[in-house]
Amino acid sequence: MTKNDKTSNSALAPPSGLETPQAAMSPMRLEGTLAFSIEGFLRASSLGKSFIYEKIASGELRTVKHGKRRLILADDARAFLRGCTAGEAVL
């Protein structure tokens, strides 16, 4: 094996100041966020995809379109989570 074939641990580490993949996938906080993508809201709320899409379809969770993207405004996300019954969502 030549020197160029070896992989050092430092080559695998993210550059200083960047998040690791685990940190990037950690749940987001609602504070300071203006809007969520559907996937972002799923990660932030830890709710199920089917449940969220049902609530969007029924009008219980408001979304807005920006171009082709569908977003959930943070104020709507907070109002939705406050309105969930204990059996629907436990945060």
N, C-alpha and C positions, 0 to 999 in steps of 0.2 A: 504494500500500500504506500503510495507516495504522499508527500506532505499535503498536496492539493486535494487528495481524496478524503482526508480527515475532516470531520465536522466538529467544530468546537461548540461548547455550550453557549458561549457568548454570541455566536452567530445566530442562535435560535431565539435569543432574548429580544424583546421589542426595544426599539430605540428609546433612549431616555425621554420621559415625558409622555409616552404613548401608553394607552391602556392595553392590558393583556386581553386575549379573547374572553377569558372568564369574567373580567371586569366589564367588558363591553356587553356581555349577556346578562349582567346582574339586573334585577328589577329597577326600573326608573322611578324616581320620586315625582309626585304630582306637583310639588312646589317648584315654581320657576319654569315650568313647561307650558307653552301656549297651546300646543295642539299635538295630538298623537296620530300616527298611522294606526290602522287597525291592529297590525302586528305589535306595534309599540304599546298600545293600550292593553293587549292581551298579556304582554310581559309585565307591564306595570301593575296590572290588577290581579294577575294570577287566575283569571277567570277563563273558562273554556271557550273555544272558538265557536262551537255550535250555539252555546248560550248567548254569546255576544251578537252573533248574526241574527238569532231569533229576536233579540231586543231591538236591533237596528230595524229589522223588517216590520216589527210591530209599532215602531215609532217611539218606543220607550227610551231608546238611546239615540240622540240626535247626532247626525253627521253632516258634514259639509263637503262639497266638491271643490277642489282647486285643480283645474285642468283635468287630468285623468285620475288624480289621487283623491281618495276619500279620507277625510280626516275627522277626528273627534276632538272638538275644542276642549281644553282643560276644564273650563267652567261646566260644560255639559258632562264631562267625565265625573267630576266631583258631585254634581247634582244626581247623576245616575247612581253612583256608589252610595250616596247618603240615602237614596230612596229604596235600595235593595232590602228585601226582608231578610231576616236571619237565615231562613232556609235556602234562600237563593244564593247569597254571597256572604262569605265570612272572611273579613279582612283582618 
